[in-house]
Amino acid sequence: MANPGFEQGSSGWNFTSGTGVATNNPHSGGRFAYLDGGAGKKVSQTVTASTAGSYDVAAWAAAGGTGGALEVRVNGTLTRSVNLPAKAAYARYTAGQVAVKNGDTLEIAFLSGNSWVNVDDVTLTPSAPPAVPVVNPGFEQGSSGWNFTSGSGIATNLPHAGTKLAYLDGGSGKKVSQTVTVSANGSFDFSAWIATGGTGGKFTARVNGTLAGSVNLPSRSGYARYTVSRVSVNSGDQVELAFESGNSWINADDVMVSPSAPADPVATSSDPKVVALFDWAKHKANSWVMLPGTVGALNVDESHRSGSGEGAYGASYWAGYAHRSAYYSRDMAHQVAGASVLGLGEANKSMLRAFAASATPEHKYFPVWDLNYDNQTYLSTDYGSPQSFVREVPATFELVEKANAAYRWTGDSDYVNDPDFWNYYRHATKEFIELHDGKKPNGVAEGTGNGIFAGAASYNEVGEEHLAEAGDTIGSQYQAFRAMSALAADKGDSGLAAEYKTKADNLKGYFNDTWSGSGSGSAMVRGYKTDGTALTGWGLENSWFMPMKQIMEPGSRTDAYLDYVDQQASGSGKPANIEAISYLPDTFFAYDRNDTAWKWMQYVYDQRDVQHPVAKQGPNGDYPEVSYTLVSQTIEGLMGVQPDAPATFLSTTPRLPSGMGWLQIRDIKIGGNTFTLRHDGTTKSALTNTTGATSYTWEARFPGNHGTITVDGTTRTAATKTVNGTTYSYITVDVAPGATATAQVS
């Protein structure tokens, strides 16, 4: 990096009009850079990375007002942004953990605000290594970093990924281990892919020689993923990870360290099944979280098992196949809510922003289908060129909807203020539709009918239907319009909010009056071919997304269609892959079919140990979408939690199925607060504002028309509303920090 303190004047830096180098107020030395107030001014420098890794960009800055920013772009894509507050004295600001690979261009830029900005002493330094720096986690460097007893070693015959694995012969006393020094206080999960020929083996974690966690390994000849969860450590501690032998062979591969999720919600209930389900799901979901700064392979797939090069992984979590080094837009969209419950707000934002930045005019505003875990490199197996890459129309809209959902959980204003996000929402809900509405011009975005590399109309990749329009697209487009309206309202643009509410209402009317035909069940239209032919019958995603996205008007026709979805999914139309079935609870919760939703939640959970159709994926439970969706379906589904952190508001609706007497979840994280929520049946709810400094308004809803609701022993007149065809009685209560409120209908 050239001239970091501006002591050589403008050398190495680019300056727009209204910026320059001055001498009157440096942080150190004799010079600094300045930006006058007003939009559009910029001081920047671009450097080329010669070594893959993770880097921190820092600078000393002072500002006379708000609106200024430190931004870092990698290959033109915004990767980090730090807002500069109004602070006349110099302070140091850092954009951390910027992942690059060899040859990447990195632009460091300072942007103007509504008043002057001064900048000095810029630094570009390697980020601190991961707090738990495991060496050679996939054994690709042979024995490097690991200790082996007699009867153990490195082999190449059956790796999970890459080309090598560690093995232990049968019989007691054999061990493969690595000890690392922890550089920060924290809590971590340790996972590995393991196959076994018998019982008796263990995967263990020890801290300073004391056992901190252990997993007993069952007899399973195919690889599955095992995790030692929530191991607490302090800086300087010695952590030993070990595979210990049993009565038969053990193969181990692909060790992964995850930071334990910031939130640790706990379920208790009269029904032990839901407690076991939720506890399994939250621990399994957390085990997929990436530790930022970890250097790992890029572009790994079944044909390139060692990938092509390395990069520093950013804040992210696994969302897709375990044998690929990337997260997918479709999977990630379905995992956003579960990740939000676990407090993974930074990962959600980084991943959503990466997709948003990829939706360029060159891509005709399609986001790419998947990105490597460095949050910037497109997965090569699915991306050939701007004209040939995997893209499916519903994902474009789902990412708008899910960004709004992430915003409601966190209250992070970047979702409405970050230009990459805002431009994405606007393009996805306007220009994208205009560019992809040629075969059946009706305001509904289309696919080409020529396969996923040319743009598919549906998530259903099975068969050769050559769809131009699909039920999952129109449903997702409806929800994107609704999200755009809500985001515009929070941005203060009431006109745009009203415009998109009207667009959503009109699209829903068009769907129910015209697009979907006049039949129900097997006779309902769920797509149109490129020749204009309407398609009915069972279409998997393009069938169940229509009610799941609530574009179907409640009533007898929708009731019949929901019966049809349940019938097909329970019989010959059942999808082969568990990740598709994971949508069904969301579909039935949308119309308060709580017993059916719970039936499908239990089905997904009960199938967790069954082998996934993709052998490298391991059992069904090791498909990440399974655990993340069970987490969100417990909180948003059974507990009916709808957060709105920007407004310090939440609503709840008890959706407990028949036979579940009560369910309580402790430590539900919304914004900066955590809550404990308990439902007793569908008639009593209690909310505790457990931690945080902010009071929240609670809308306690109950199904049915009730004249009164008792709140903390006082009878109050209830209000009513109809939401997606169901009438609710509700009351609003302000719940202060540390306080509990109880609402009940008779």
Secondary structure as UniProt FT lines:
FT   TURN            4..5
FT   TURN            7..12
FT   STRAND          14..15
FT   TURN            17..18
FT   STRAND          19..22
FT   STRAND          32..35
FT   TURN            39..40
FT   STRAND          42..48
FT   STRAND          53..63
FT   STRAND          68..74
FT   TURN            75..76
FT   STRAND          77..84
FT   STRAND          87..100
FT   TURN            102..103
FT   STRAND          105..111
FT   STRAND          117..126
FT   TURN            137..138
FT   TURN            140..145
FT   STRAND          147..148
FT   TURN            150..151
FT   STRAND          152..155
FT   STRAND          165..168
FT   TURN            172..173
FT   STRAND          175..181
FT   STRAND          186..196
FT   STRAND          202..207
FT   TURN            208..209
FT   STRAND          210..216
FT   STRAND          224..233
FT   TURN            235..236
FT   STRAND          238..244
FT   STRAND          250..259
FT   STRAND          266..269
FT   HELIX           272..286
FT   TURN            287..288
FT   TURN            292..293
FT   STRAND          295..297
FT   TURN            302..303
FT   TURN            305..306
FT   STRAND          310..312
FT   TURN            322..323
FT   STRAND          326..328
FT   HELIX           329..341
FT   TURN            342..343
FT   HELIX           345..358
FT   HELIX           361..363
FT   TURN            364..365
FT   STRAND          370..372
FT   TURN            373..374
FT   HELIX           380..382
FT   STRAND          383..385
FT   TURN            386..387
FT   STRAND          388..389
FT   HELIX           393..410
FT   HELIX           414..417
FT   HELIX           419..428
FT   TURN            429..430
FT   HELIX           431..435
FT   TURN            452..454
FT   STRAND          467..470
FT   HELIX           471..491
FT   HELIX           494..510
FT   HELIX           511..515
FT   HELIX           521..523
FT   STRAND          527..529
FT   TURN            530..531
FT   STRAND          534..535
FT   HELIX           541..548
FT   TURN            549..550
FT   HELIX           556..570
FT   TURN            571..573
FT   HELIX           578..581
FT   TURN            582..583
FT   HELIX           584..589
FT   TURN            590..592
FT   HELIX           594..606
FT   TURN            607..609
FT   HELIX           615..617
FT   HELIX           620..622
FT   HELIX           624..632
FT   HELIX           633..638
FT   STRAND          642..644
FT   HELIX           645..647
FT   STRAND          649..652
FT   TURN            658..659
FT   STRAND          662..670
FT   TURN            671..672
FT   STRAND          673..680
FT   TURN            681..683
FT   STRAND          684..691
FT   STRAND          696..703
FT   STRAND          708..711
FT   TURN            712..713
FT   STRAND          714..717
FT   STRAND          719..723
FT   TURN            724..725
FT   STRAND          726..735
FT   TURN            737..738
FT   STRAND          740..744
//
